[in-house]
């Protein structure tokens, strides 16, 4: 008795006909079968969510025609839909050619609820690191910094109570300015750790020179204006910073003073009672 030939198991595979009749309408070509398998595979893939939702902002800075000193005013707008997954990020990033952003224009990737404005309530007490890189490597550095943001590596570097707001890229004449914003500029450990996290991630060919990056508080920018409703918040923050600086200076001075020897008391001499020798 001849051995029975095993049949091909096709249960659950769409568009694969189990009919051997070549005239059957359900029979598809190998190319069509591959396309169907690819579509089914992509449908089965679940998006990898980001820990936070992110929004893309674009800042068109038009020259102010009413100003004689060449000042610029911002025209900020939110672009596209909210980024909620890694797939969403790559869809946005792969379709946003940085090399087509014009002079003095900026693009930002910020957490939902934050706006890339110094005077925003959530940003006003914060600051940012800015990295100046050549335009030839700007897009690569920008992609890496964005991934550090949505991957929470920047957030993990911060002190407790501090928070990443977002990252940005601004176009200048021969360079890109890439910035990283956080909420609390009074946290020195956060500032140092952010820089370390970025420099550790960038390969040597993308690492900016030490004189091409700097940190600055938002309120120290020339164009910064405190909204009246937040004036008390800023004043209180400055008072706390001044008190902390004064205490640190006092502690430093005390630590620098040489230790004074402990004065010894008068020597006590025991006098024998009268008549004793």
Rosetta blueprint (number, residue, H / E / L):
1 X L
2 X L
3 X L
4 X L
5 X L
6 X L
7 X L
8 X L
9 X L
10 X L
11 X L
12 X L
13 X L
14 X L
15 X L
16 X L
17 X L
18 X L
19 X L
20 X L
21 X L
22 X L
23 X L
24 X L
25 X L
26 X L
27 X L
28 X L
29 X L
30 X H
31 X H
32 X H
33 X H
34 X H
35 X H
36 X H
37 X H
38 X H
39 X H
40 X H
41 X H
42 X H
43 X H
44 X H
45 X L
46 X L
47 X L
48 X L
49 X E
50 X E
51 X E
52 X E
53 X E
54 X E
55 X E
56 X E
57 X E
58 X E
59 X E
60 X E
61 X E
62 X E
63 X E
64 X L
65 X L
66 X L
67 X L
68 X L
69 X L
70 X L
71 X L
72 X E
73 X E
74 X E
75 X E
76 X E
77 X E
78 X E
79 X E
80 X E
81 X E
82 X E
83 X E
84 X E
85 X E
86 X H
87 X H
88 X H
89 X H
90 X H
91 X H
92 X H
93 X H
94 X H
95 X L
96 X L
97 X L
98 X H
99 X H
100 X H
101 X L
102 X L
103 X L
104 X L
105 X L
106 X E
107 X E
108 X E
109 X E
110 X E
111 X E
112 X L
113 X L
114 X L
115 X L
116 X L
117 X L
118 X L
119 X L
120 X L
121 X L
122 X L
123 X L
124 X L
125 X L
126 X L
127 X E
128 X E
129 X E
130 X E
131 X E
132 X E
133 X E
134 X E
135 X H
136 X H
137 X H
138 X H
139 X H
140 X H
141 X H
142 X H
143 X H
144 X H
145 X H
146 X H
147 X H
148 X H
149 X H
150 X H
151 X L
152 X L
153 X H
154 X H
155 X H
156 X H
157 X L
158 X L
159 X L
160 X L
161 X L
162 X L
163 X L
164 X E
165 X E
166 X E
167 X E
168 X E
169 X E
170 X E
171 X E
172 X L
173 X L
174 X L
175 X E
176 X E
177 X E
178 X E
179 X E
180 X E
181 X E
182 X E
183 X L
184 X L
185 X L
186 X L
187 X L
188 X H
189 X H
190 X H
191 X H
192 X H
193 X H
194 X H
195 X H
196 X H
197 X H
198 X H
199 X H
200 X H
201 X H
202 X L
203 X L
204 X H
205 X H
206 X H
207 X L
208 X L
209 X L
210 X H
211 X H
212 X H
213 X E
214 X E
215 X E
216 X E
217 X E
218 X H
219 X H
220 X H
221 X L
222 X L
223 X L
224 X L
225 X L
226 X L
227 X L
228 X H
229 X H
230 X H
231 X H
232 X H
233 X H
234 X H
235 X H
236 X H
237 X H
238 X H
239 X H
240 X H
241 X H
242 X H
243 X H
244 X H
245 X H
246 X H
247 X H
248 X H
249 X H
250 X H
251 X H
252 X H
253 X H
254 X H
255 X H
256 X H
257 X L
258 X L
259 X L
260 X L
261 X L
262 X L
263 X L
264 X L
265 X L
266 X L
267 X L
268 X L
269 X L
270 X L
271 X L
272 X L
273 X L
274 X L
275 X L
276 X L
277 X L
